[in-house]
C-alpha cells in the first residue's frame, strides 16, 4: 500500500497520546503501534487494510513530532531516518510488505519524539 494512496483512517486521540507519551520517554518498537493498527483495522482485516492502518498511526505520530529511525550503539542510541514524511512512510510500507505481516518490536523501525 503506497502511503500517498492510503485511505483516510481516523486514529483515536487516546491511542495517539499514549504512543506519543511513550515516544517521548523511550524508543517505541513496532509491537504497540501494530497493536493499535490492528484494532483500527478490525478483526478479519486484509494485509492492505492492516498496512493502511499502520501507516495512518505512524503518519499521525510523525505529524505530532515523532520520527522513525534505527537504534544504534553510539550515543544517543537512536538515529532518525532522513527524508520527508512520505519517504519514511514508503520505506515502512515496503519493509512491512517484505515481512508479509505487521512488524513487531525490533523489526522495520523504532519511533522516538526528540522534542522533549
Order of alpha helices (4+ residues) and beta strands (2+ residues): alpha-alpha-alpha-beta-beta-alpha-beta
